[in-house]
Amino acid sequence: MSEWWTYRAVNFLLFSPRVYWRMFELHNAALWPLHVLTLAAGLIIILLIAWRPGTGARWIAFILAISWIFVGWSFLWNRYATINWAVAYVAPAFVVEGVLLLILSLLDGLAFDRRGPAGWIGYLILAFALAGQPLLAPLQGRGWASSEVFGIAPDPTAIATLGLLLLARGRLLPVLLPIPVLWCLLSGMTLRTMGEPQAWAPLAALALAAAAWIWTIIRQRGSWPAAS
Protein backbone atom coordinates (compact mmCIF):
# COMPACT_ATOMS: atom_id res chain seq x y z
CA MET A 1 0.00 0.00 0.00
CA SER A 2 1.36 3.42 -1.00
CA GLU A 3 2.23 5.85 1.77
CA TRP A 4 -0.30 8.68 2.20
CA TRP A 5 2.27 11.40 1.42
CA THR A 6 2.81 9.97 -2.08
CA TYR A 7 -0.75 10.88 -3.10
CA ARG A 8 -1.50 14.03 -5.10
CA ALA A 9 -4.80 15.87 -5.62
CA VAL A 10 -5.28 14.15 -8.97
CA ASN A 11 -5.39 10.77 -7.21
CA PHE A 12 -8.65 11.78 -5.55
CA LEU A 13 -10.45 12.73 -8.78
CA LEU A 14 -13.44 10.49 -9.42
CA PHE A 15 -13.70 11.31 -13.14
CA SER A 16 -11.61 12.18 -16.17
CA PRO A 17 -11.71 15.51 -18.04
CA ARG A 18 -13.50 13.73 -20.90
CA VAL A 19 -16.28 12.57 -18.56
CA TYR A 20 -16.45 16.01 -16.95
CA TRP A 21 -16.97 17.92 -20.19
CA ARG A 22 -19.26 15.23 -21.59
CA MET A 23 -21.47 15.94 -18.59
CA PHE A 24 -21.91 19.53 -19.79
CA GLU A 25 -22.69 18.37 -23.31
CA LEU A 26 -25.47 16.09 -22.06
CA HIS A 27 -26.81 18.77 -19.73
CA ASN A 28 -26.90 21.40 -22.48
CA ALA A 29 -28.58 19.01 -24.90
CA ALA A 30 -31.23 18.12 -22.34
CA LEU A 31 -32.08 21.74 -21.50
CA TRP A 32 -31.79 23.47 -24.88
CA PRO A 33 -33.29 25.99 -25.73
CA LEU A 34 -33.64 27.08 -22.09
CA HIS A 35 -30.25 28.77 -22.54
CA VAL A 36 -31.96 31.52 -24.55
CA LEU A 37 -34.19 32.28 -21.58
CA THR A 38 -31.36 32.33 -19.02
CA LEU A 39 -29.19 34.56 -21.23
CA ALA A 40 -32.19 36.87 -21.66
CA ALA A 41 -32.51 36.92 -17.87
CA GLY A 42 -28.85 37.97 -17.66
CA LEU A 43 -29.51 40.76 -20.13
CA ILE A 44 -32.51 41.90 -18.08
CA ILE A 45 -30.25 42.08 -15.02
CA ILE A 46 -27.84 44.39 -16.87
CA LEU A 47 -30.71 46.59 -18.09
CA LEU A 48 -32.19 46.83 -14.61
CA ILE A 49 -28.81 47.84 -13.14
CA ALA A 50 -28.23 50.42 -15.87
CA TRP A 51 -31.65 52.07 -15.79
CA ARG A 52 -33.30 51.10 -12.50
CA PRO A 53 -30.54 50.25 -10.00
CA GLY A 54 -32.77 50.93 -7.00
CA THR A 55 -36.28 49.87 -7.98
CA GLY A 56 -35.08 46.90 -10.03
CA ALA A 57 -33.08 45.34 -7.18
CA ARG A 58 -35.95 43.10 -6.12
CA TRP A 59 -36.18 41.56 -9.61
CA ILE A 60 -32.41 41.14 -9.86
CA ALA A 61 -32.33 39.23 -6.57
CA PHE A 62 -35.33 37.15 -7.70
CA ILE A 63 -33.66 36.17 -11.00
CA LEU A 64 -30.49 35.19 -9.15
CA ALA A 65 -32.50 33.19 -6.61
CA ILE A 66 -34.25 31.12 -9.27
CA SER A 67 -30.95 30.59 -11.10
CA TRP A 68 -29.16 29.26 -8.00
CA ILE A 69 -31.99 26.93 -7.04
CA PHE A 70 -32.38 25.62 -10.59
CA VAL A 71 -28.64 25.02 -11.09
CA GLY A 72 -28.35 23.34 -7.70
CA TRP A 73 -31.18 20.95 -8.53
CA SER A 74 -30.77 20.34 -12.28
CA PHE A 75 -26.98 20.30 -12.61
CA LEU A 76 -25.39 19.56 -9.25
CA TRP A 77 -27.95 17.15 -7.80
CA ASN A 78 -29.25 15.42 -10.94
CA ARG A 79 -26.07 15.33 -13.02
CA TYR A 80 -22.77 16.25 -11.34
CA ALA A 81 -23.49 14.13 -8.26
CA THR A 82 -23.69 11.05 -10.50
CA ILE A 83 -19.94 11.27 -11.19
CA ASN A 84 -18.85 12.93 -7.95
CA TRP A 85 -20.60 11.79 -4.75
CA ALA A 86 -19.27 14.79 -2.80
CA VAL A 87 -21.37 17.17 -4.89
CA ALA A 88 -24.51 15.74 -3.30
CA TYR A 89 -23.42 17.66 -0.19
CA VAL A 90 -22.75 20.84 -2.17
CA ALA A 91 -26.06 21.00 -4.06
CA PRO A 92 -28.07 22.02 -0.94
CA ALA A 93 -25.75 25.03 -0.54
CA PHE A 94 -26.94 26.30 -3.94
CA VAL A 95 -30.53 25.99 -2.75
CA VAL A 96 -29.62 27.85 0.45
CA GLU A 97 -28.09 30.68 -1.59
CA GLY A 98 -31.21 30.82 -3.72
CA VAL A 99 -33.49 30.93 -0.68
CA LEU A 100 -31.42 33.73 0.86
CA LEU A 101 -31.67 35.72 -2.36
CA LEU A 102 -35.39 35.02 -2.55
CA ILE A 103 -35.88 36.30 1.00
CA LEU A 104 -33.91 39.46 0.23
CA SER A 105 -35.94 39.97 -2.94
CA LEU A 106 -39.14 39.87 -0.87
CA LEU A 107 -37.67 42.16 1.79
CA ASP A 108 -36.20 44.51 -0.83
CA GLY A 109 -32.94 44.25 1.13
CA LEU A 110 -30.45 45.01 -1.64
CA ALA A 111 -29.63 47.92 -3.92
CA PHE A 112 -27.38 47.38 -6.94
CA ASP A 113 -26.15 50.94 -7.32
CA ARG A 114 -22.53 50.89 -6.12
CA ARG A 115 -20.20 52.91 -8.33
CA GLY A 116 -16.45 53.59 -8.43
CA PRO A 117 -13.62 51.10 -9.11
CA ALA A 118 -15.31 48.28 -7.19
CA GLY A 119 -18.47 48.78 -9.21
CA TRP A 120 -16.59 48.69 -12.51
CA ILE A 121 -14.86 45.47 -11.50
CA GLY A 122 -18.32 44.12 -10.70
CA TYR A 123 -19.49 45.02 -14.21
CA LEU A 124 -16.39 43.36 -15.68
CA ILE A 125 -16.94 40.12 -13.75
CA LEU A 126 -20.65 40.11 -14.64
CA ALA A 127 -19.93 40.68 -18.33
CA PHE A 128 -17.44 37.83 -18.37
CA ALA A 129 -19.90 35.45 -16.70
CA LEU A 130 -22.65 36.24 -19.20
CA ALA A 131 -20.68 36.64 -22.44
CA GLY A 132 -17.13 35.38 -21.88
CA GLN A 133 -17.60 32.09 -20.07
CA PRO A 134 -19.69 30.45 -22.86
CA LEU A 135 -16.87 31.23 -25.33
CA LEU A 136 -14.22 29.29 -23.41
CA ALA A 137 -15.37 25.88 -24.66
CA PRO A 138 -15.06 26.66 -28.41
CA LEU A 139 -11.88 28.65 -27.82
CA GLN A 140 -10.33 25.59 -26.20
CA GLY A 141 -11.43 23.29 -29.00
CA ARG A 142 -14.32 21.55 -27.22
CA GLY A 143 -17.06 23.11 -29.35
CA TRP A 144 -20.21 24.91 -28.27
CA ALA A 145 -21.84 21.74 -26.95
CA SER A 146 -19.94 21.91 -23.65
CA SER A 147 -20.26 25.67 -23.11
CA GLU A 148 -21.14 26.90 -19.62
CA VAL A 149 -24.04 29.34 -19.57
CA PHE A 150 -25.41 31.53 -16.79
CA GLY A 151 -28.43 29.95 -15.12
CA ILE A 152 -27.56 26.55 -16.59
CA ALA A 153 -24.06 25.81 -15.25
CA PRO A 154 -22.68 26.63 -11.79
CA ASP A 155 -19.49 28.53 -12.67
CA PRO A 156 -21.02 31.41 -14.67
CA THR A 157 -23.90 31.59 -12.17
CA ALA A 158 -21.52 31.94 -9.21
CA ILE A 159 -19.19 34.31 -11.08
CA ALA A 160 -22.09 36.54 -12.16
CA THR A 161 -23.25 36.63 -8.54
CA LEU A 162 -19.80 37.76 -7.39
CA GLY A 163 -19.95 40.60 -9.89
CA LEU A 164 -23.44 41.61 -8.82
CA LEU A 165 -22.56 41.54 -5.13
CA LEU A 166 -19.77 44.03 -5.87
CA LEU A 167 -22.47 46.34 -7.19
CA ALA A 168 -24.78 45.74 -4.23
CA ARG A 169 -25.41 47.48 -0.93
CA GLY A 170 -27.38 46.10 1.98
CA ARG A 171 -27.08 45.07 5.63
CA LEU A 172 -27.43 41.37 4.83
CA LEU A 173 -24.96 41.40 1.93
CA PRO A 174 -22.26 39.43 3.86
CA VAL A 175 -24.52 36.37 4.17
CA LEU A 176 -24.64 36.06 0.38
CA LEU A 177 -20.87 35.98 -0.11
CA PRO A 178 -19.60 32.65 1.32
CA ILE A 179 -21.34 30.20 -1.03
CA PRO A 180 -20.34 31.77 -4.40
CA VAL A 181 -16.84 32.39 -3.03
CA LEU A 182 -16.44 28.78 -1.91
CA TRP A 183 -17.85 27.42 -5.16
CA CYS A 184 -15.42 29.46 -7.29
CA LEU A 185 -12.57 28.21 -5.12
CA LEU A 186 -13.74 24.58 -5.33
CA SER A 187 -14.36 24.71 -9.08
CA GLY A 188 -11.03 26.38 -9.77
CA MET A 189 -9.18 23.76 -7.72
CA THR A 190 -11.04 20.94 -9.49
CA LEU A 191 -10.25 22.28 -12.95
CA ARG A 192 -6.64 22.89 -11.99
CA THR A 193 -6.33 19.33 -10.68
CA MET A 194 -7.63 18.07 -14.03
CA GLY A 195 -4.99 20.17 -15.79
CA GLU A 196 -7.63 22.33 -17.48
CA PRO A 197 -6.50 25.84 -18.50
CA GLN A 198 -10.03 27.07 -17.79
CA ALA A 199 -9.21 26.90 -14.08
CA TRP A 200 -8.13 30.54 -14.27
CA ALA A 201 -11.73 31.73 -14.83
CA PRO A 202 -13.33 31.16 -11.39
CA LEU A 203 -10.05 31.83 -9.58
CA ALA A 204 -9.43 35.11 -11.43
CA ALA A 205 -13.01 36.24 -10.79
CA LEU A 206 -12.56 35.46 -7.10
CA ALA A 207 -9.21 37.28 -6.95
CA LEU A 208 -10.65 40.38 -8.65
CA ALA A 209 -13.67 40.40 -6.37
CA ALA A 210 -11.48 40.01 -3.27
CA ALA A 211 -9.23 42.89 -4.40
CA ALA A 212 -12.28 45.10 -4.98
CA TRP A 213 -13.77 44.28 -1.57
CA ILE A 214 -10.45 44.95 0.19
CA TRP A 215 -10.08 48.25 -1.65
CA THR A 216 -13.63 49.25 -0.67
CA ILE A 217 -13.04 48.43 3.00
CA ILE A 218 -9.80 50.39 3.05
CA ARG A 219 -11.44 53.34 1.35
CA GLN A 220 -14.34 53.33 3.81
CA ARG A 221 -11.87 53.39 6.68
CA GLY A 222 -10.09 56.29 5.06
CA SER A 223 -6.55 54.96 5.12
CA TRP A 224 -4.36 51.89 4.81
CA PRO A 225 -4.06 49.85 7.99
CA ALA A 226 -0.96 50.68 9.99
CA ALA A 227 1.84 48.14 9.90
CA SER A 228 2.17 46.17 13.12
C-alpha positions as CSV (number, residue, x, y, z in Angstrom):
1,M,0.0,0.0,0.0
2,S,1.4,3.4,-1.0
3,E,2.2,5.9,1.8
4,W,-0.3,8.7,2.2
5,W,2.3,11.4,1.4
6,T,2.8,10.0,-2.1
7,Y,-0.7,10.9,-3.1
8,R,-1.5,14.0,-5.1
9,A,-4.8,15.9,-5.6
10,V,-5.3,14.2,-9.0
11,N,-5.4,10.8,-7.2
12,F,-8.6,11.8,-5.6
13,L,-10.5,12.7,-8.8
14,L,-13.4,10.5,-9.4
15,F,-13.7,11.3,-13.1
16,S,-11.6,12.2,-16.2
17,P,-11.7,15.5,-18.0
18,R,-13.5,13.7,-20.9
19,V,-16.3,12.6,-18.6
20,Y,-16.5,16.0,-16.9
21,W,-17.0,17.9,-20.2
22,R,-19.3,15.2,-21.6
23,M,-21.5,15.9,-18.6
24,F,-21.9,19.5,-19.8
25,E,-22.7,18.4,-23.3
26,L,-25.5,16.1,-22.1
27,H,-26.8,18.8,-19.7
28,N,-26.9,21.4,-22.5
29,A,-28.6,19.0,-24.9
30,A,-31.2,18.1,-22.3
31,L,-32.1,21.7,-21.5
32,W,-31.8,23.5,-24.9
33,P,-33.3,26.0,-25.7
34,L,-33.6,27.1,-22.1
35,H,-30.2,28.8,-22.5
36,V,-32.0,31.5,-24.5
37,L,-34.2,32.3,-21.6
38,T,-31.4,32.3,-19.0
39,L,-29.2,34.6,-21.2
40,A,-32.2,36.9,-21.7
41,A,-32.5,36.9,-17.9
42,G,-28.9,38.0,-17.7
43,L,-29.5,40.8,-20.1
44,I,-32.5,41.9,-18.1
45,I,-30.3,42.1,-15.0
46,I,-27.8,44.4,-16.9
47,L,-30.7,46.6,-18.1
48,L,-32.2,46.8,-14.6
49,I,-28.8,47.8,-13.1
50,A,-28.2,50.4,-15.9
51,W,-31.7,52.1,-15.8
52,R,-33.3,51.1,-12.5
53,P,-30.5,50.2,-10.0
54,G,-32.8,50.9,-7.0
55,T,-36.3,49.9,-8.0
56,G,-35.1,46.9,-10.0
57,A,-33.1,45.3,-7.2
58,R,-36.0,43.1,-6.1
59,W,-36.2,41.6,-9.6
60,I,-32.4,41.1,-9.9
61,A,-32.3,39.2,-6.6
62,F,-35.3,37.1,-7.7
63,I,-33.7,36.2,-11.0
64,L,-30.5,35.2,-9.1
65,A,-32.5,33.2,-6.6
66,I,-34.2,31.1,-9.3
67,S,-30.9,30.6,-11.1
68,W,-29.2,29.3,-8.0
69,I,-32.0,26.9,-7.0
70,F,-32.4,25.6,-10.6
71,V,-28.6,25.0,-11.1
72,G,-28.4,23.3,-7.7
73,W,-31.2,20.9,-8.5
74,S,-30.8,20.3,-12.3
75,F,-27.0,20.3,-12.6
76,L,-25.4,19.6,-9.2
77,W,-28.0,17.2,-7.8
78,N,-29.2,15.4,-10.9
79,R,-26.1,15.3,-13.0
80,Y,-22.8,16.2,-11.3
81,A,-23.5,14.1,-8.3
82,T,-23.7,11.1,-10.5
83,I,-19.9,11.3,-11.2
84,N,-18.9,12.9,-7.9
85,W,-20.6,11.8,-4.8
86,A,-19.3,14.8,-2.8
87,V,-21.4,17.2,-4.9
88,A,-24.5,15.7,-3.3
89,Y,-23.4,17.7,-0.2
90,V,-22.7,20.8,-2.2
91,A,-26.1,21.0,-4.1
92,P,-28.1,22.0,-0.9
93,A,-25.8,25.0,-0.5
94,F,-26.9,26.3,-3.9
95,V,-30.5,26.0,-2.8
96,V,-29.6,27.8,0.4
97,E,-28.1,30.7,-1.6
98,G,-31.2,30.8,-3.7
99,V,-33.5,30.9,-0.7
100,L,-31.4,33.7,0.9
101,L,-31.7,35.7,-2.4
102,L,-35.4,35.0,-2.5
103,I,-35.9,36.3,1.0
104,L,-33.9,39.5,0.2
105,S,-35.9,40.0,-2.9
106,L,-39.1,39.9,-0.9
107,L,-37.7,42.2,1.8
108,D,-36.2,44.5,-0.8
109,G,-32.9,44.2,1.1
110,L,-30.4,45.0,-1.6
111,A,-29.6,47.9,-3.9
112,F,-27.4,47.4,-6.9
113,D,-26.2,50.9,-7.3
114,R,-22.5,50.9,-6.1
115,R,-20.2,52.9,-8.3
116,G,-16.4,53.6,-8.4
117,P,-13.6,51.1,-9.1
118,A,-15.3,48.3,-7.2
119,G,-18.5,48.8,-9.2
120,W,-16.6,48.7,-12.5
121,I,-14.9,45.5,-11.5
122,G,-18.3,44.1,-10.7
123,Y,-19.5,45.0,-14.2
124,L,-16.4,43.4,-15.7
125,I,-16.9,40.1,-13.8
126,L,-20.7,40.1,-14.6
127,A,-19.9,40.7,-18.3
128,F,-17.4,37.8,-18.4
129,A,-19.9,35.4,-16.7
130,L,-22.6,36.2,-19.2
131,A,-20.7,36.6,-22.4
132,G,-17.1,35.4,-21.9
133,Q,-17.6,32.1,-20.1
134,P,-19.7,30.5,-22.9
135,L,-16.9,31.2,-25.3
136,L,-14.2,29.3,-23.4
137,A,-15.4,25.9,-24.7
138,P,-15.1,26.7,-28.4
139,L,-11.9,28.7,-27.8
140,Q,-10.3,25.6,-26.2
141,G,-11.4,23.3,-29.0
142,R,-14.3,21.6,-27.2
143,G,-17.1,23.1,-29.3
144,W,-20.2,24.9,-28.3
145,A,-21.8,21.7,-26.9
146,S,-19.9,21.9,-23.6
147,S,-20.3,25.7,-23.1
148,E,-21.1,26.9,-19.6
149,V,-24.0,29.3,-19.6
150,F,-25.4,31.5,-16.8
151,G,-28.4,30.0,-15.1
152,I,-27.6,26.5,-16.6
153,A,-24.1,25.8,-15.3
154,P,-22.7,26.6,-11.8
155,D,-19.5,28.5,-12.7
156,P,-21.0,31.4,-14.7
157,T,-23.9,31.6,-12.2
158,A,-21.5,31.9,-9.2
159,I,-19.2,34.3,-11.1
160,A,-22.1,36.5,-12.2
161,T,-23.3,36.6,-8.5
162,L,-19.8,37.8,-7.4
163,G,-19.9,40.6,-9.9
164,L,-23.4,41.6,-8.8
165,L,-22.6,41.5,-5.1
166,L,-19.8,44.0,-5.9
167,L,-22.5,46.3,-7.2
168,A,-24.8,45.7,-4.2
169,R,-25.4,47.5,-0.9
170,G,-27.4,46.1,2.0
171,R,-27.1,45.1,5.6
172,L,-27.4,41.4,4.8
173,L,-25.0,41.4,1.9
174,P,-22.3,39.4,3.9
175,V,-24.5,36.4,4.2
176,L,-24.6,36.1,0.4
177,L,-20.9,36.0,-0.1
178,P,-19.6,32.6,1.3
179,I,-21.3,30.2,-1.0
180,P,-20.3,31.8,-4.4
181,V,-16.8,32.4,-3.0
182,L,-16.4,28.8,-1.9
183,W,-17.9,27.4,-5.2
184,C,-15.4,29.5,-7.3
185,L,-12.6,28.2,-5.1
186,L,-13.7,24.6,-5.3
187,S,-14.4,24.7,-9.1
188,G,-11.0,26.4,-9.8
189,M,-9.2,23.8,-7.7
190,T,-11.0,20.9,-9.5
191,L,-10.3,22.3,-13.0
192,R,-6.6,22.9,-12.0
193,T,-6.3,19.3,-10.7
194,M,-7.6,18.1,-14.0
195,G,-5.0,20.2,-15.8
196,E,-7.6,22.3,-17.5
197,P,-6.5,25.8,-18.5
198,Q,-10.0,27.1,-17.8
199,A,-9.2,26.9,-14.1
200,W,-8.1,30.5,-14.3
201,A,-11.7,31.7,-14.8
202,P,-13.3,31.2,-11.4
203,L,-10.0,31.8,-9.6
204,A,-9.4,35.1,-11.4
205,A,-13.0,36.2,-10.8
206,L,-12.6,35.5,-7.1
207,A,-9.2,37.3,-6.9
208,L,-10.6,40.4,-8.7
209,A,-13.7,40.4,-6.4
210,A,-11.5,40.0,-3.3
211,A,-9.2,42.9,-4.4
212,A,-12.3,45.1,-5.0
213,W,-13.8,44.3,-1.6
214,I,-10.4,45.0,0.2
215,W,-10.1,48.3,-1.7
216,T,-13.6,49.2,-0.7
217,I,-13.0,48.4,3.0
218,I,-9.8,50.4,3.0
219,R,-11.4,53.3,1.3
220,Q,-14.3,53.3,3.8
221,R,-11.9,53.4,6.7
222,G,-10.1,56.3,5.1
223,S,-6.6,55.0,5.1
224,W,-4.4,51.9,4.8
225,P,-4.1,49.9,8.0
226,A,-1.0,50.7,10.0
227,A,1.8,48.1,9.9
228,S,2.2,46.2,13.1
